[in-house]
Amino acid sequence: MAIRGAGNVTVLYNSQNVTAYINEFELQQTVDELEQTSLASTVMEYRPSIANYSLSLNGDWALAADNIFGPDIVTPTTRAVSIQIEDGASSVTYSWTVGFLTGFSISGSATDKITHAPEIRLSGPPTRTVA
């Protein structure tokens, strides 16, 4: 059963809790596939290859959020990243020791709120903890 509401997600970037600055997140976890079709095959054959992880955030811009993400897009560096997802009774935490910004957009209009959207590449396999 899907649960919605405040407190479902906690995001740490460089040990700083950035949850208050995000409205949406997407943890993308994909596995590349390798084709292994041979001349004797009658259909295409595949096998799993390596995993790929990235994290997209979207939220209302604030100077505090810009102070966290802004310097890392100007001078790229690696940071620890952790995301905890809860449903009220249980949770799962994915943690990486190496993550880095691949994009940081700020957008808005003169009459609407300003938003920000950091894109984070996560390197290596995560440490996954279930509680």
Backbone torsions as a table, in degrees:
resi	resn	phi	psi	omega
1	MET	NA	128.3	179.5
2	ALA	-76.4	139.0	178.8
3	ILE	-116.2	136.2	177.6
4	ARG	-126.0	145.0	175.8
5	GLY	145.0	172.6	-178.9
6	ALA	-62.3	144.4	175.7
7	GLY	88.3	9.3	-179.5
8	ASN	-81.1	-22.3	-174.5
9	VAL	-136.8	138.7	172.3
10	THR	-127.9	127.2	-179.1
11	VAL	-119.9	126.1	174.4
12	LEU	-112.0	130.6	176.8
13	TYR	-127.3	117.5	-176.9
14	ASN	56.3	42.2	-179.7
15	SER	64.9	11.7	177.7
16	GLN	-106.9	129.2	179.7
17	ASN	-75.3	112.5	-178.9
18	VAL	-104.6	10.7	-176.2
19	THR	-56.9	-38.5	-177.4
20	ALA	-65.3	-17.0	-175.8
21	TYR	-103.0	6.3	-179.6
22	ILE	-121.2	145.5	174.9
23	ASN	-109.3	-27.6	-178.1
24	GLU	-141.7	152.0	174.0
25	PHE	-142.4	158.0	172.1
26	GLU	-144.6	115.3	174.9
27	LEU	-94.7	110.4	-177.3
28	GLN	-96.9	121.9	179.8
29	GLN	-126.3	110.0	-178.1
30	THR	-126.1	157.2	176.0
31	VAL	-122.3	123.1	176.0
32	ASP	-67.1	155.0	179.4
33	GLU	-121.8	144.2	177.8
34	LEU	-111.2	134.4	175.4
35	GLU	-81.0	133.7	178.0
36	GLN	-129.5	31.7	178.3
37	THR	-66.7	135.0	177.4
38	SER	-113.7	174.6	179.0
39	LEU	-64.2	-22.9	178.9
40	ALA	-85.4	-7.5	-177.7
41	SER	-72.9	148.0	175.8
42	THR	-106.1	-11.2	175.6
43	VAL	-142.0	165.6	176.6
44	MET	-65.3	138.5	179.2
45	GLU	-124.6	140.8	-176.2
46	TYR	-134.5	162.1	171.6
47	ARG	-144.6	156.2	-179.2
48	PRO	-71.4	149.4	178.8
49	SER	-117.3	-122.6	-175.0
50	ILE	-104.2	152.5	-178.9
51	ALA	-84.8	157.9	-177.3
52	ASN	-139.6	130.8	-176.7
53	TYR	-128.0	138.3	172.4
54	SER	-150.3	158.5	-177.1
55	LEU	-129.8	124.9	175.9
56	SER	-109.1	131.1	177.9
57	LEU	-120.1	152.8	177.3
58	ASN	-147.9	129.5	-179.2
59	GLY	-163.6	-176.9	178.7
60	ASP	-78.5	132.6	-179.0
61	TRP	-67.7	140.8	172.8
62	ALA	-147.4	150.2	179.7
63	LEU	-56.8	-38.3	179.9
64	ALA	-61.3	-40.8	177.9
65	ALA	-67.7	-40.1	178.7
66	ASP	-65.1	-35.1	177.2
67	ASN	-66.2	-27.1	179.1
68	ILE	-82.7	-50.0	-174.1
69	PHE	-89.5	-36.7	-173.6
70	GLY	-53.7	-49.7	-179.3
71	PRO	-61.6	-30.8	-177.3
72	ASP	-76.7	-17.8	174.6
73	ILE	-88.8	-26.9	176.3
74	VAL	-74.1	-45.3	178.3
75	THR	-125.2	89.9	-175.0
76	PRO	-56.8	137.4	177.8
77	THR	-152.7	165.6	178.4
78	THR	-94.2	148.7	-178.4
79	ARG	-139.5	156.0	171.2
80	ALA	-76.9	140.8	-179.1
81	VAL	-134.4	137.7	179.0
82	SER	-142.4	140.1	176.2
83	ILE	-134.7	126.5	178.4
84	GLN	-112.2	128.3	-179.1
85	ILE	-116.8	127.2	-175.8
86	GLU	-122.9	153.2	172.6
87	ASP	-120.4	13.2	179.5
88	GLY	103.3	-41.4	-178.9
89	ALA	-108.8	-23.4	-177.8
90	SER	-146.1	166.7	-179.5
91	SER	-150.3	160.6	172.4
92	VAL	-133.4	136.4	179.6
93	THR	-119.8	129.3	174.3
94	TYR	-110.4	128.4	-178.6
95	SER	-131.6	139.7	176.1
96	TRP	-127.4	142.5	174.6
97	THR	-84.9	-19.2	179.9
98	VAL	-127.4	116.9	172.2
99	GLY	-143.7	153.1	178.3
100	PHE	-151.2	151.4	179.4
101	LEU	-70.9	132.2	172.0
102	THR	-109.3	-6.6	177.5
103	GLY	-172.2	151.5	177.2
104	PHE	-151.5	104.0	-178.7
105	SER	-107.1	145.5	175.0
106	ILE	-124.3	127.6	-177.5
107	SER	-143.0	162.0	178.8
108	GLY	167.2	-174.6	176.4
109	SER	-135.0	172.4	-177.0
110	ALA	-65.0	-24.3	-175.6
111	THR	-115.6	8.5	-178.3
112	ASP	-128.7	171.9	180.0
113	LYS	-69.1	157.7	177.8
114	ILE	-97.3	135.7	-179.6
115	THR	-120.3	163.4	175.5
116	HIS	-133.4	154.6	-177.6
117	ALA	-145.6	89.7	174.5
118	PRO	-75.0	141.9	173.8
119	GLU	-115.9	125.6	-173.7
120	ILE	-123.7	125.5	173.1
121	ARG	-89.1	131.8	-179.2
122	LEU	-107.9	126.5	-172.3
123	SER	-105.0	131.7	177.8
124	GLY	83.8	175.8	179.4
125	PRO	-75.1	146.1	178.7
126	PRO	-79.6	156.9	164.1
127	THR	-86.2	122.5	-176.2
128	ARG	-112.2	123.5	-178.5
129	THR	-123.0	129.4	179.6
130	VAL	-113.0	133.6	178.5
131	ALA	-131.4	NA	NA
